[in-house]
Amino acid sequence: MQLLIATRNRHKFAEIIAILGRHGIEFRCAADMPDLPEVEENGATFDANARLKAVALALASNMMTLADDSGLEVDALDGAPGVISARFAGLPSNDQANNAKLLRMMNGENDRRARFRCVIALATPGGDCRTVEGRCEGSLLQQPRGTAGFGYDPLFVPDGYSQTFAELDAATKNRISHRAQALAHARDEWREIVYHDNR
């Protein structure tokens, strides 16, 4: 079976494959299919954006398509950056600029609680779509730490750990992250569709 992953982010593509496992699936990355349309993520929620991407690329590619929309929600900022996490500091998206803006806005703030949320959408070539969600609770540092990962990983310390996502080894992050939680739900709920497992 071929499964299109609706992302042009190679880090995210590799992370999704590592978490899902291949199990006879041939994964395709949108970055390798230049004829696919760019989808404007103008939804008001993670769910809406994940559905937009999954359905648009499933229809365009005639393939089963998995898309995610994820981001960071900070309590002290009323849930910002939220759905605009990737473009928080403007376009083109830049991780360092996003982190710098977040640190400026959090300067002097004692409430550092935050969470990563991820919604995964699976769309059929006919446009049918369903979603699952995962989240990871944690807190923000006042300075970035670590060189692994991407996005806000150097600032985010998940509950129960002393290391940031950017300091944790990939296996640990891929077990506890918001994307890992969402993909675990996806494996369970879509087993018959994706893995052809009727158990």
N, C-alpha and C positions, 0 to 999 in steps of 0.2 A: 504494500500500500504506500502511496505517496501522500505526504502531509506537508502542505505549504505553511511555513511560519511567516506571518505577515509582519516582518521587521527587516529593516536594513541595517540594524545594529548587530554587528558580528559578535560582540560580547554577549548580548541577550540571546542570540541564536544558539551559541555554544552552551550557554547556561540552561536553556530550555531542553536541549538534547540530552545534556548530562543528567538532568532531573527526570525527564520522561523515560529515558532508556530507549534503545532502538527497537527491540522486540519485532524485528522484521519490517520496520517502517523505514522508508526512504524519505528523509527530511529534505525539503527544498527551502532555500532562503530567498526572500523577496529581493535581496540585494543582487542575486544572480539572474534575475528575470527583469531586465530593464524595460520591457514593454508593459509591465504592470503599472496601473495608474497610481499616482500619489493621492492619498486619501487625506482630506483636511479633517483634522481631529477637532471638530467644533462642537462636540457634545458637551453637555453640562456635567456629566458624570463619567467615572471610569467605565461603567457598564455601557453607556451610550457610545463612547469612543471605541471600545473593544468590538462592539457589534458593527459599527461603521466599517472598521478595517476588515474584519473577518468576512462580512457579506460582500463587500466591494471586490475583494481579491479572490474570493471563492467564485463569484460570477465571472470575473475577468479571466481566471486561470482554468476554470472548470475542474478544480481540485478541492478536496477537503482542505479547509484553511483554519489555522489556529492563530488567533491574535490576542494580544494582551494590551491592557492599558494600566499603567501603574504610576504611583507617585508617592510623595511624602506629605503627610498631614501633620502640622505642628499646632499643638493646642493653643499656645500663646499667640499664634497668628490666625486664630479662628479657622484652622484647617488649611490655610495656605502652606505651600504653594499648590497643593492638590492637583487638579487636572492639568495645570500649566507647569508642572514640575520641570519638564524637560526644557521649556522655553521661559523659565522664570525671569531670567535676566535679559530676555529678548532673543531674537533670531539673528544668525543661525545659533542653534543650541550649543552651549558651551558649559561643560561641567564645572570648570574652575570659576567662571563668572557666576554661575548659579549658586555655588557654595559661598562665594564671597558676598553676594547679595544677602543670602540667608543669614550669614554671620553678622552682617551689618544690622539687619533688622532685629536680630536676637541680642544685640549688644546690651548688657546690663539686665537682661531678663533672667529671672530665677527659675521660672517654670520651663524646663527643657523637655517636657514629655512630647513624644512624637510617635508616629507609626508609619510604616510603609503599607500601602494597600495595593492589591493587584486583582484585576478582574480578567479572567481568561474566557474568550469566546471561541466557540467552534461552529463553523458554518459549512453547510453542504454546498455542492455545486449548484443546487437548486435554490439556495438562499435561505434555507431553514437555519436557525441559529439558537444556541443556548449558551448560558454563561455560568461560571462558578467564581467564587471569590476567596482570596486568602489575605491574611494580614500578619504583620509582625510588630509588636509593641516594643518601644525602647525610649531612648533619650538622646539628646544632641550634645556634643562636646562644644567647647568654645574655640577649639582649633582642630583642624583636620589631622588625622593620624592614619598611616598605612598607605600602601601603594597599589594594592590589588583592587578588584572591583571597578565600579564606575558610578557615575551620578553622585548621589549624596552619601555613598558608602563610607568615605573617610570621616564623616561627621556623626554617623549613627551607631550607637551601641545598643544592641538588642538586649532585652531583659534577660537576666541570668548570666550575662557575659561581661567581661571587662574590656574586651577588644571590640574595635569597630568592625563593620562589615568588610572594610578594606584591609583589616589585619587578620581576619579569620581565614583559615585555609578554605579552598573552594568546596571541599566535601562537607565541611560544617555549615558554611553559608547555604549550600544547596539543600541542606536538610531542614534549616529553620527559617529561611527567608519567606517573605510574603509570596514570592513567585513559586517557591517550593510548596507552600501550603495550598495555593490555588491549583497547581499542577497535580498535587496528590488528590485533591477533590476531583479534578478532571479525569485522572486515571480511574478512579473508583466509579464515577458516574457515567463515563463514556467508554468503559471497557469494551462493551459489545460493539460499539461503533469503530473505535480506533484500533483495538487489538483483535477484533473478531472473536472475542471470548464470551461465550454464552453462559458462563457459570453464574 
